[in-house]
Amino acid sequence: MGGEEKKMDVDLIFKIAAIGIIVAVLNQVLIRSGREEQAMMTTLAGLIVVLMMIINEINTLFETVKTIFGLG
Protein backbone atom coordinates (compact mmCIF):
# COMPACT_ATOMS: atom_id res chain seq x y z
CA MET A 1 0.00 0.00 0.00
CA GLY A 2 2.81 2.41 0.78
CA GLY A 3 4.24 2.07 -2.71
CA GLU A 4 0.93 3.02 -4.27
CA GLU A 5 0.65 6.16 -2.13
CA LYS A 6 4.18 7.26 -3.05
CA LYS A 7 3.44 6.66 -6.73
CA MET A 8 0.39 8.93 -6.47
CA ASP A 9 2.49 11.66 -4.83
CA VAL A 10 5.12 11.49 -7.58
CA ASP A 11 2.41 11.52 -10.24
CA LEU A 12 0.93 14.64 -8.67
CA ILE A 13 4.32 16.36 -8.73
CA PHE A 14 4.82 15.42 -12.38
CA LYS A 15 1.33 16.67 -13.29
CA ILE A 16 1.97 20.01 -11.59
CA ALA A 17 5.37 20.30 -13.29
CA ALA A 18 3.83 19.51 -16.70
CA ILE A 19 1.15 22.15 -16.21
CA GLY A 20 3.83 24.65 -15.23
CA ILE A 21 5.90 23.92 -18.33
CA ILE A 22 2.89 24.15 -20.65
CA VAL A 23 1.73 27.41 -19.09
CA ALA A 24 5.23 28.89 -19.30
CA VAL A 25 5.54 28.02 -23.00
CA LEU A 26 2.08 29.36 -23.81
CA ASN A 27 2.83 32.49 -21.80
CA GLN A 28 6.01 33.20 -23.77
CA VAL A 29 4.34 32.52 -27.12
CA LEU A 30 1.44 34.83 -26.30
CA ILE A 31 3.70 37.60 -24.99
CA ARG A 32 5.92 37.46 -28.08
CA SER A 33 2.85 37.71 -30.31
CA GLY A 34 1.70 40.82 -28.44
CA ARG A 35 -1.18 39.26 -26.52
CA GLU A 36 -0.26 40.09 -22.96
CA GLU A 37 -3.86 39.88 -21.72
CA GLN A 38 -4.30 36.34 -23.00
CA ALA A 39 -0.92 35.42 -21.51
CA MET A 40 -2.08 36.63 -18.10
CA MET A 41 -5.35 34.70 -18.42
CA THR A 42 -3.44 31.55 -19.37
CA THR A 43 -1.23 31.95 -16.31
CA LEU A 44 -4.24 32.45 -14.06
CA ALA A 45 -5.99 29.42 -15.55
CA GLY A 46 -2.92 27.27 -14.92
CA LEU A 47 -2.71 28.52 -11.35
CA ILE A 48 -6.38 27.73 -10.74
CA VAL A 49 -5.99 24.20 -12.14
CA VAL A 50 -3.00 23.51 -9.88
CA LEU A 51 -4.77 24.96 -6.85
CA MET A 52 -7.78 22.72 -7.49
CA MET A 53 -5.48 19.70 -7.60
CA ILE A 54 -3.83 20.73 -4.33
CA ILE A 55 -7.17 21.44 -2.63
CA ASN A 56 -8.23 17.88 -3.41
CA GLU A 57 -5.08 16.55 -1.73
CA ILE A 58 -5.55 18.82 1.29
CA ASN A 59 -9.11 17.51 1.65
CA THR A 60 -7.73 13.96 1.67
CA LEU A 61 -5.21 15.00 4.34
CA PHE A 62 -7.92 16.46 6.58
CA GLU A 63 -10.09 13.36 6.18
CA THR A 64 -7.13 11.18 7.17
CA VAL A 65 -6.41 13.33 10.23
CA LYS A 66 -10.08 13.18 11.25
CA THR A 67 -10.05 9.41 10.90
CA ILE A 68 -6.82 9.01 12.90
CA PHE A 69 -8.04 11.13 15.81
CA GLY A 70 -11.62 9.85 15.63
CA LEU A 71 -13.15 13.27 15.04
CA GLY A 72 -15.58 12.32 12.36
PDB file with one MODEL, atoms N, CA, C and O in Angstrom:
MODEL        1
ATOM      1  N   MET A   1       0.800  -1.190   0.000  1.00  0.00           N
ATOM      2  CA  MET A   1       0.000   0.000   0.000  1.00  0.00           C
ATOM      3  C   MET A   1       0.847   1.260   0.000  1.00  0.00           C
ATOM      4  O   MET A   1       0.493   2.244  -0.650  1.00  0.00           O
ATOM      5  N   GLY A   2       1.955   1.242   0.717  1.00  0.00           N
ATOM      6  CA  GLY A   2       2.809   2.415   0.783  1.00  0.00           C
ATOM      7  C   GLY A   2       3.362   2.797  -0.579  1.00  0.00           C
ATOM      8  O   GLY A   2       3.482   3.980  -0.898  1.00  0.00           O
ATOM      9  N   GLY A   3       3.703   1.785  -1.388  1.00  0.00           N
ATOM     10  CA  GLY A   3       4.240   2.070  -2.714  1.00  0.00           C
ATOM     11  C   GLY A   3       3.233   2.773  -3.604  1.00  0.00           C
ATOM     12  O   GLY A   3       3.596   3.644  -4.394  1.00  0.00           O
ATOM     13  N   GLU A   4       1.972   2.396  -3.477  1.00  0.00           N
ATOM     14  CA  GLU A   4       0.927   3.023  -4.274  1.00  0.00           C
ATOM     15  C   GLU A   4       0.731   4.485  -3.877  1.00  0.00           C
ATOM     16  O   GLU A   4       0.515   5.336  -4.739  1.00  0.00           O
ATOM     17  N   GLU A   5       0.805   4.782  -2.580  1.00  0.00           N
ATOM     18  CA  GLU A   5       0.652   6.165  -2.127  1.00  0.00           C
ATOM     19  C   GLU A   5       1.812   7.020  -2.622  1.00  0.00           C
ATOM     20  O   GLU A   5       1.597   8.156  -3.045  1.00  0.00           O
ATOM     21  N   LYS A   6       3.039   6.500  -2.579  1.00  0.00           N
ATOM     22  CA  LYS A   6       4.184   7.261  -3.054  1.00  0.00           C
ATOM     23  C   LYS A   6       4.091   7.494  -4.553  1.00  0.00           C
ATOM     24  O   LYS A   6       4.462   8.562  -5.040  1.00  0.00           O
ATOM     25  N   LYS A   7       3.596   6.497  -5.293  1.00  0.00           N
ATOM     26  CA  LYS A   7       3.436   6.657  -6.733  1.00  0.00           C
ATOM     27  C   LYS A   7       2.465   7.786  -7.036  1.00  0.00           C
ATOM     28  O   LYS A   7       2.689   8.571  -7.957  1.00  0.00           O
ATOM     29  N   MET A   8       1.371   7.873  -6.254  1.00  0.00           N
ATOM     30  CA  MET A   8       0.393   8.930  -6.470  1.00  0.00           C
ATOM     31  C   MET A   8       1.017  10.300  -6.187  1.00  0.00           C
ATOM     32  O   MET A   8       0.747  11.263  -6.904  1.00  0.00           O
ATOM     33  N   ASP A   9       1.853  10.390  -5.142  1.00  0.00           N
ATOM     34  CA  ASP A   9       2.493  11.661  -4.830  1.00  0.00           C
ATOM     35  C   ASP A   9       3.430  12.093  -5.952  1.00  0.00           C
ATOM     36  O   ASP A   9       3.450  13.266  -6.323  1.00  0.00           O
ATOM     37  N   VAL A  10       4.200  11.163  -6.490  1.00  0.00           N
ATOM     38  CA  VAL A  10       5.120  11.489  -7.577  1.00  0.00           C
ATOM     39  C   VAL A  10       4.333  11.868  -8.831  1.00  0.00           C
ATOM     40  O   VAL A  10       4.719  12.788  -9.553  1.00  0.00           O
ATOM     41  N   ASP A  11       3.245  11.169  -9.087  1.00  0.00           N
ATOM     42  CA  ASP A  11       2.405  11.516 -10.237  1.00  0.00           C
ATOM     43  C   ASP A  11       1.848  12.924 -10.103  1.00  0.00           C
ATOM     44  O   ASP A  11       1.781  13.665 -11.084  1.00  0.00           O
ATOM     45  N   LEU A  12       1.449  13.296  -8.892  1.00  0.00           N
ATOM     46  CA  LEU A  12       0.927  14.643  -8.667  1.00  0.00           C
ATOM     47  C   LEU A  12       2.006  15.686  -8.931  1.00  0.00           C
ATOM     48  O   LEU A  12       1.732  16.720  -9.540  1.00  0.00           O
ATOM     49  N   ILE A  13       3.219  15.426  -8.483  1.00  0.00           N
ATOM     50  CA  ILE A  13       4.323  16.358  -8.726  1.00  0.00           C
ATOM     51  C   ILE A  13       4.591  16.488 -10.220  1.00  0.00           C
ATOM     52  O   ILE A  13       4.799  17.593 -10.720  1.00  0.00           O
ATOM     53  N   PHE A  14       4.587  15.369 -10.932  1.00  0.00           N
ATOM     54  CA  PHE A  14       4.820  15.418 -12.378  1.00  0.00           C
ATOM     55  C   PHE A  14       3.696  16.156 -13.099  1.00  0.00           C
ATOM     56  O   PHE A  14       3.954  16.897 -14.048  1.00  0.00           O
ATOM     57  N   LYS A  15       2.453  15.962 -12.658  1.00  0.00           N
ATOM     58  CA  LYS A  15       1.327  16.673 -13.288  1.00  0.00           C
ATOM     59  C   LYS A  15       1.465  18.180 -13.092  1.00  0.00           C
ATOM     60  O   LYS A  15       1.264  18.959 -14.023  1.00  0.00           O
ATOM     61  N   ILE A  16       1.814  18.580 -11.863  1.00  0.00           N
ATOM     62  CA  ILE A  16       1.972  20.010 -11.591  1.00  0.00           C
ATOM     63  C   ILE A  16       3.129  20.586 -12.405  1.00  0.00           C
ATOM     64  O   ILE A  16       3.027  21.691 -12.938  1.00  0.00           O
ATOM     65  N   ALA A  17       4.225  19.838 -12.501  1.00  0.00           N
ATOM     66  CA  ALA A  17       5.370  20.304 -13.292  1.00  0.00           C
ATOM     67  C   ALA A  17       4.996  20.422 -14.769  1.00  0.00           C
ATOM     68  O   ALA A  17       5.389  21.384 -15.428  1.00  0.00           O
ATOM     69  N   ALA A  18       4.248  19.463 -15.289  1.00  0.00           N
ATOM     70  CA  ALA A  18       3.834  19.512 -16.696  1.00  0.00           C
ATOM     71  C   ALA A  18       2.932  20.714 -16.956  1.00  0.00           C
ATOM     72  O   ALA A  18       3.080  21.391 -17.973  1.00  0.00           O
ATOM     73  N   ILE A  19       2.012  20.980 -16.055  1.00  0.00           N
ATOM     74  CA  ILE A  19       1.145  22.147 -16.211  1.00  0.00           C
ATOM     75  C   ILE A  19       1.985  23.417 -16.194  1.00  0.00           C
ATOM     76  O   ILE A  19       1.751  24.328 -16.987  1.00  0.00           O
ATOM     77  N   GLY A  20       2.957  23.480 -15.299  1.00  0.00           N
ATOM     78  CA  GLY A  20       3.826  24.653 -15.228  1.00  0.00           C
ATOM     79  C   GLY A  20       4.607  24.879 -16.505  1.00  0.00           C
ATOM     80  O   GLY A  20       4.734  26.013 -16.967  1.00  0.00           O
ATOM     81  N   ILE A  21       5.132  23.804 -17.081  1.00  0.00           N
ATOM     82  CA  ILE A  21       5.898  23.925 -18.328  1.00  0.00           C
ATOM     83  C   ILE A  21       4.994  24.374 -19.472  1.00  0.00           C
ATOM     84  O   ILE A  21       5.365  25.252 -20.251  1.00  0.00           O
ATOM     85  N   ILE A  22       3.819  23.778 -19.573  1.00  0.00           N
ATOM     86  CA  ILE A  22       2.891  24.147 -20.652  1.00  0.00           C
ATOM     87  C   ILE A  22       2.465  25.602 -20.525  1.00  0.00           C
ATOM     88  O   ILE A  22       2.425  26.331 -21.516  1.00  0.00           O
ATOM     89  N   VAL A  23       2.147  26.025 -19.302  1.00  0.00           N
ATOM     90  CA  VAL A  23       1.731  27.411 -19.087  1.00  0.00           C
ATOM     91  C   VAL A  23       2.869  28.369 -19.407  1.00  0.00           C
ATOM     92  O   VAL A  23       2.641  29.423 -20.001  1.00  0.00           O
ATOM     93  N   ALA A  24       4.090  28.016 -19.020  1.00  0.00           N
ATOM     94  CA  ALA A  24       5.232  28.892 -19.301  1.00  0.00           C
ATOM     95  C   ALA A  24       5.456  29.049 -20.800  1.00  0.00           C
ATOM     96  O   ALA A  24       5.723  30.154 -21.274  1.00  0.00           O
ATOM     97  N   VAL A  25       5.350  27.954 -21.548  1.00  0.00           N
ATOM     98  CA  VAL A  25       5.541  28.022 -22.998  1.00  0.00           C
ATOM     99  C   VAL A  25       4.435  28.855 -23.644  1.00  0.00           C
ATOM    100  O   VAL A  25       4.703  29.721 -24.475  1.00  0.00           O
ATOM    101  N   LEU A  26       3.188  28.583 -23.252  1.00  0.00           N
ATOM    102  CA  LEU A  26       2.079  29.362 -23.808  1.00  0.00           C
ATOM    103  C   LEU A  26       2.212  30.840 -23.457  1.00  0.00           C
ATOM    104  O   LEU A  26       1.927  31.712 -24.277  1.00  0.00           O
ATOM    105  N   ASN A  27       2.646  31.108 -22.233  1.00  0.00           N
ATOM    106  CA  ASN A  27       2.831  32.485 -21.799  1.00  0.00           C
ATOM    107  C   ASN A  27       3.853  33.204 -22.683  1.00  0.00           C
ATOM    108  O   ASN A  27       3.607  34.327 -23.123  1.00  0.00           O
ATOM    109  N   GLN A  28       4.973  32.579 -22.940  1.00  0.00           N
ATOM    110  CA  GLN A  28       6.010  33.195 -23.768  1.00  0.00           C
ATOM    111  C   GLN A  28       5.539  33.395 -25.206  1.00  0.00           C
ATOM    112  O   GLN A  28       5.810  34.430 -25.814  1.00  0.00           O
ATOM    113  N   VAL A  29       4.833  32.403 -25.748  1.00  0.00           N
ATOM    114  CA  VAL A  29       4.338  32.521 -27.116  1.00  0.00           C
ATOM    115  C   VAL A  29       3.349  33.678 -27.229  1.00  0.00           C
ATOM    116  O   VAL A  29       3.402  34.469 -28.172  1.00  0.00           O
ATOM    117  N   LEU A  30       2.444  33.763 -26.250  1.00  0.00           N
ATOM    118  CA  LEU A  30       1.443  34.826 -26.301  1.00  0.00           C
ATOM    119  C   LEU A  30       2.069  36.203 -26.092  1.00  0.00           C
ATOM    120  O   LEU A  30       1.658  37.166 -26.739  1.00  0.00           O
ATOM    121  N   ILE A  31       3.050  36.315 -25.207  1.00  0.00           N
ATOM    122  CA  ILE A  31       3.703  37.603 -24.986  1.00  0.00           C
ATOM    123  C   ILE A  31       4.458  38.039 -26.238  1.00  0.00           C
ATOM    124  O   ILE A  31       4.411  39.211 -26.613  1.00  0.00           O
ATOM    125  N   ARG A  32       5.155  37.106 -26.886  1.00  0.00           N
ATOM    126  CA  ARG A  32       5.922  37.462 -28.084  1.00  0.00           C
ATOM    127  C   ARG A  32       5.017  37.846 -29.252  1.00  0.00           C
ATOM    128  O   ARG A  32       5.426  38.584 -30.147  1.00  0.00           O
ATOM    129  N   SER A  33       3.776  37.337 -29.235  1.00  0.00           N
ATOM    130  CA  SER A  33       2.853  37.713 -30.312  1.00  0.00           C
ATOM    131  C   SER A  33       2.042  38.956 -29.948  1.00  0.00           C
ATOM    132  O   SER A  33       1.144  39.348 -30.694  1.00  0.00           O
ATOM    133  N   GLY A  34       2.351  39.582 -28.801  1.00  0.00           N
ATOM    134  CA  GLY A  34       1.704  40.824 -28.437  1.00  0.00           C
ATOM    135  C   GLY A  34       0.361  40.663 -27.754  1.00  0.00           C
ATOM    136  O   GLY A  34      -0.443  41.595 -27.747  1.00  0.00           O
ATOM    137  N   ARG A  35       0.104  39.507 -27.185  1.00  0.00           N
ATOM    138  CA  ARG A  35      -1.182  39.258 -26.524  1.00  0.00           C
ATOM    139  C   ARG A  35      -0.961  39.073 -25.027  1.00  0.00           C
ATOM    140  O   ARG A  35      -1.126  37.979 -24.487  1.00  0.00           O
ATOM    141  N   GLU A  36      -0.590  40.158 -24.375  1.00  0.00           N
ATOM    142  CA  GLU A  36      -0.263  40.093 -22.959  1.00  0.00           C
ATOM    143  C   GLU A  36      -1.473  39.726 -22.100  1.00  0.00           C
ATOM    144  O   GLU A  36      -1.329  39.041 -21.087  1.00  0.00           O
ATOM    145  N   GLU A  37      -2.654  40.176 -22.496  1.00  0.00           N
ATOM    146  CA  GLU A  37      -3.859  39.880 -21.716  1.00  0.00           C
ATOM    147  C   GLU A  37      -4.165  38.383 -21.726  1.00  0.00           C
ATOM    148  O   GLU A  37      -4.485  37.798 -20.691  1.00  0.00           O
ATOM    149  N   GLN A  38      -4.062  37.768 -22.913  1.00  0.00           N
ATOM    150  CA  GLN A  38      -4.298  36.338 -22.999  1.00  0.00           C
ATOM    151  C   GLN A  38      -3.225  35.557 -22.246  1.00  0.00           C
ATOM    152  O   GLN A  38      -3.506  34.502 -21.676  1.00  0.00           O
ATOM    153  N   ALA A  39      -1.997  36.072 -22.244  1.00  0.00           N
ATOM    154  CA  ALA A  39      -0.919  35.416 -21.508  1.00  0.00           C
ATOM    155  C   ALA A  39      -1.226  35.418 -20.011  1.00  0.00           C
ATOM    156  O   ALA A  39      -1.013  34.420 -19.323  1.00  0.00           O
ATOM    157  N   MET A  40      -1.722  36.541 -19.522  1.00  0.00           N
ATOM    158  CA  MET A  40      -2.080  36.630 -18.105  1.00  0.00           C
ATOM    159  C   MET A  40      -3.227  35.683 -17.770  1.00  0.00           C
ATOM    160  O   MET A  40      -3.210  35.032 -16.725  1.00  0.00           O
ATOM    161  N   MET A  41      -4.224  35.603 -18.652  1.00  0.00           N
ATOM    162  CA  MET A  41      -5.352  34.701 -18.417  1.00  0.00           C
ATOM    163  C   MET A  41      -4.911  33.243 -18.438  1.00  0.00           C
ATOM    164  O   MET A  41      -5.418  32.429 -17.666  1.00  0.00           O
ATOM    165  N   THR A  42      -3.969  32.909 -19.317  1.00  0.00           N
ATOM    166  CA  THR A  42      -3.441  31.554 -19.366  1.00  0.00           C
ATOM    167  C   THR A  42      -2.714  31.219 -18.070  1.00  0.00           C
ATOM    168  O   THR A  42      -2.865  30.118 -17.540  1.00  0.00           O
ATOM    169  N   THR A  43      -1.932  32.157 -17.562  1.00  0.00           N
ATOM    170  CA  THR A  43      -1.227  31.946 -16.311  1.00  0.00           C
ATOM    171  C   THR A  43      -2.204  31.760 -15.162  1.00  0.00           C
ATOM    172  O   THR A  43      -2.018  30.875 -14.327  1.00  0.00           O
ATOM    173  N   LEU A  44      -3.243  32.583 -15.112  1.00  0.00           N
ATOM    174  CA  LEU A  44      -4.245  32.451 -14.059  1.00  0.00           C
ATOM    175  C   LEU A  44      -4.994  31.126 -14.157  1.00  0.00           C
ATOM    176  O   LEU A  44      -5.285  30.502 -13.137  1.00  0.00           O
ATOM    177  N   ALA A  45      -5.306  30.696 -15.369  1.00  0.00           N
ATOM    178  CA  ALA A  45      -5.991  29.418 -15.549  1.00  0.00           C
ATOM    179  C   ALA A  45      -5.115  28.264 -15.068  1.00  0.00           C
ATOM    180  O   ALA A  45      -5.604  27.347 -14.408  1.00  0.00           O
ATOM    181  N   GLY A  46      -3.835  28.304 -15.392  1.00  0.00           N
ATOM    182  CA  GLY A  46      -2.922  27.267 -14.920  1.00  0.00           C
ATOM    183  C   GLY A  46      -2.821  27.246 -13.412  1.00  0.00           C
ATOM    184  O   GLY A  46      -2.790  26.178 -12.803  1.00  0.00           O
ATOM    185  N   LEU A  47      -2.768  28.422 -12.805  1.00  0.00           N
ATOM    186  CA  LEU A  47      -2.709  28.515 -11.351  1.00  0.00           C
ATOM    187  C   LEU A  47      -3.970  27.943 -10.711  1.00  0.00           C
ATOM    188  O   LEU A  47      -3.890  27.234  -9.708  1.00  0.00           O
ATOM    189  N   ILE A  48      -5.116  28.244 -11.276  1.00  0.00           N
ATOM    190  CA  ILE A  48      -6.379  27.730 -10.736  1.00  0.00           C
ATOM    191  C   ILE A  48      -6.442  26.210 -10.850  1.00  0.00           C
ATOM    192  O   ILE A  48      -6.905  25.541  -9.926  1.00  0.00           O
ATOM    193  N   VAL A  49      -5.984  25.659 -11.971  1.00  0.00           N
ATOM    194  CA  VAL A  49      -5.990  24.202 -12.136  1.00  0.00           C
ATOM    195  C   VAL A  49      -5.103  23.538 -11.083  1.00  0.00           C
ATOM    196  O   VAL A  49      -5.497  22.545 -10.472  1.00  0.00           O
ATOM    197  N   VAL A  50      -3.914  24.086 -10.874  1.00  0.00           N
ATOM    198  CA  VAL A  50      -2.996  23.511  -9.882  1.00  0.00           C
ATOM    199  C   VAL A  50      -3.574  23.647  -8.481  1.00  0.00           C
ATOM    200  O   VAL A  50      -3.480  22.714  -7.684  1.00  0.00           O
ATOM    201  N   LEU A  51      -4.169  24.790  -8.170  1.00  0.00           N
ATOM    202  CA  LEU A  51      -4.775  24.963  -6.848  1.00  0.00           C
ATOM    203  C   LEU A  51      -5.914  23.981  -6.617  1.00  0.00           C
ATOM    204  O   LEU A  51      -6.072  23.480  -5.505  1.00  0.00           O
ATOM    205  N   MET A  52      -6.705  23.698  -7.635  1.00  0.00           N
ATOM    206  CA  MET A  52      -7.777  22.721  -7.487  1.00  0.00           C
ATOM    207  C   MET A  52      -7.218  21.326  -7.215  1.00  0.00           C
ATOM    208  O   MET A  52      -7.791  20.565  -6.435  1.00  0.00           O
ATOM    209  N   MET A  53      -6.107  20.994  -7.855  1.00  0.00           N
ATOM    210  CA  MET A  53      -5.477  19.700  -7.600  1.00  0.00           C
ATOM    211  C   MET A  53      -4.959  19.631  -6.160  1.00  0.00           C
ATOM    212  O   MET A  53      -5.092  18.600  -5.501  1.00  0.00           O
ATOM    213  N   ILE A  54      -4.381  20.708  -5.682  1.00  0.00           N
ATOM    214  CA  ILE A  54      -3.828  20.730  -4.331  1.00  0.00           C
ATOM    215  C   ILE A  54      -4.946  20.722  -3.293  1.00  0.00           C
ATOM    216  O   ILE A  54      -4.816  20.082  -2.249  1.00  0.00           O
ATOM    217  N   ILE A  55      -6.043  21.428  -3.570  1.00  0.00           N
ATOM    218  CA  ILE A  55      -7.169  21.439  -2.630  1.00  0.00           C
ATOM    219  C   ILE A  55      -7.716  20.037  -2.445  1.00  0.00           C
ATOM    220  O   ILE A  55      -8.086  19.660  -1.333  1.00  0.00           O
ATOM    221  N   ASN A  56      -7.772  19.261  -3.513  1.00  0.00           N
ATOM    222  CA  ASN A  56      -8.226  17.876  -3.411  1.00  0.00           C
ATOM    223  C   ASN A  56      -7.320  17.073  -2.484  1.00  0.00           C
ATOM    224  O   ASN A  56      -7.809  16.285  -1.674  1.00  0.00           O
ATOM    225  N   GLU A  57      -6.020  17.260  -2.591  1.00  0.00           N
ATOM    226  CA  GLU A  57      -5.083  16.545  -1.734  1.00  0.00           C
ATOM    227  C   GLU A  57      -5.177  17.012  -0.279  1.00  0.00           C
ATOM    228  O   GLU A  57      -5.054  16.202   0.640  1.00  0.00           O
ATOM    229  N   ILE A  58      -5.394  18.307  -0.066  1.00  0.00           N
ATOM    230  CA  ILE A  58      -5.550  18.821   1.294  1.00  0.00           C
ATOM    231  C   ILE A  58      -6.816  18.257   1.930  1.00  0.00           C
ATOM    232  O   ILE A  58      -6.827  17.949   3.122  1.00  0.00           O
ATOM    233  N   ASN A  59      -7.880  18.120   1.144  1.00  0.00           N
ATOM    234  CA  ASN A  59      -9.105  17.506   1.645  1.00  0.00           C
ATOM    235  C   ASN A  59      -8.840  16.071   2.090  1.00  0.00           C
ATOM    236  O   ASN A  59      -9.318  15.648   3.143  1.00  0.00           O
ATOM    237  N   THR A  60      -8.086  15.330   1.301  1.00  0.00           N
ATOM    238  CA  THR A  60      -7.732  13.960   1.673  1.00  0.00           C
ATOM    239  C   THR A  60      -6.925  13.947   2.964  1.00  0.00           C
ATOM    240  O   THR A  60      -7.135  13.085   3.817  1.00  0.00           O
ATOM    241  N   LEU A  61      -6.003  14.895   3.116  1.00  0.00           N
ATOM    242  CA  LEU A  61      -5.210  14.997   4.338  1.00  0.00           C
ATOM    243  C   LEU A  61      -6.099  15.236   5.547  1.00  0.00           C
ATOM    244  O   LEU A  61      -5.935  14.570   6.569  1.00  0.00           O
ATOM    245  N   PHE A  62      -7.037  16.174   5.454  1.00  0.00           N
ATOM    246  CA  PHE A  62      -7.920  16.459   6.577  1.00  0.00           C
ATOM    247  C   PHE A  62      -8.794  15.263   6.922  1.00  0.00           C
ATOM    248  O   PHE A  62      -9.021  14.985   8.100  1.00  0.00           O
ATOM    249  N   GLU A  63      -9.284  14.555   5.919  1.00  0.00           N
ATOM    250  CA  GLU A  63     -10.087  13.358   6.178  1.00  0.00           C
ATOM    251  C   GLU A  63      -9.260  12.294   6.895  1.00  0.00           C
ATOM    252  O   GLU A  63      -9.761  11.616   7.792  1.00  0.00           O
ATOM    253  N   THR A  64      -8.013  12.148   6.506  1.00  0.00           N
ATOM    254  CA  THR A  64      -7.129  11.175   7.168  1.00  0.00           C
ATOM    255  C   THR A  64      -6.880  11.573   8.612  1.00  0.00           C
ATOM    256  O   THR A  64      -6.905  10.720   9.498  1.00  0.00           O
ATOM    257  N   VAL A  65      -6.641  12.851   8.864  1.00  0.00           N
ATOM    258  CA  VAL A  65      -6.410  13.329  10.233  1.00  0.00           C
ATOM    259  C   VAL A  65      -7.658  13.121  11.073  1.00  0.00           C
ATOM    260  O   VAL A  65      -7.560  12.700  12.225  1.00  0.00           O
ATOM    261  N   LYS A  66      -8.843  13.410  10.512  1.00  0.00           N
ATOM    262  CA  LYS A  66     -10.083  13.180  11.247  1.00  0.00           C
ATOM    263  C   LYS A  66     -10.272  11.711  11.585  1.00  0.00           C
ATOM    264  O   LYS A  66     -10.736  11.376  12.675  1.00  0.00           O
ATOM    265  N   THR A  67      -9.916  10.837  10.659  1.00  0.00           N
ATOM    266  CA  THR A  67     -10.049   9.406  10.902  1.00  0.00           C
ATOM    267  C   THR A  67      -9.080   8.942  11.977  1.00  0.00           C
ATOM    268  O   THR A  67      -9.449   8.150  12.844  1.00  0.00           O
ATOM    269  N   ILE A  68      -7.844   9.428  11.929  1.00  0.00           N
ATOM    270  CA  ILE A  68      -6.824   9.014  12.899  1.00  0.00           C
ATOM    271  C   ILE A  68      -7.233   9.423  14.302  1.00  0.00           C
ATOM    272  O   ILE A  68      -7.109   8.625  15.232  1.00  0.00           O
ATOM    273  N   PHE A  69      -7.713  10.633  14.477  1.00  0.00           N
ATOM    274  CA  PHE A  69      -8.044  11.126  15.805  1.00  0.00           C
ATOM    275  C   PHE A  69      -9.498  10.871  16.181  1.00  0.00           C
ATOM    276  O   PHE A  69      -9.936  11.285  17.255  1.00  0.00           O
ATOM    277  N   GLY A  70     -10.249  10.201  15.324  1.00  0.00           N
ATOM    278  CA  GLY A  70     -11.622   9.851  15.631  1.00  0.00           C
ATOM    279  C   GLY A  70     -12.552  11.047  15.758  1.00  0.00           C
ATOM    280  O   GLY A  70     -13.450  11.047  16.600  1.00  0.00           O
ATOM    281  N   LEU A  71     -12.348  12.057  14.938  1.00  0.00           N
ATOM    282  CA  LEU A  71     -13.149  13.268  15.036  1.00  0.00           C
ATOM    283  C   LEU A  71     -14.384  13.226  14.154  1.00  0.00           C
ATOM    284  O   LEU A  71     -15.273  14.066  14.294  1.00  0.00           O
ATOM    285  N   GLY A  72     -14.451  12.281  13.267  1.00  0.00           N
ATOM    286  CA  GLY A  72     -15.576  12.321  12.356  1.00  0.00           C
ATOM    287  C   GLY A  72     -16.222  11.035  12.084  1.00  0.00           C
ATOM    288  O   GLY A  72     -17.186  10.977  11.321  1.00  0.00           O
TER     289      GLY A  72
ENDMDL
END
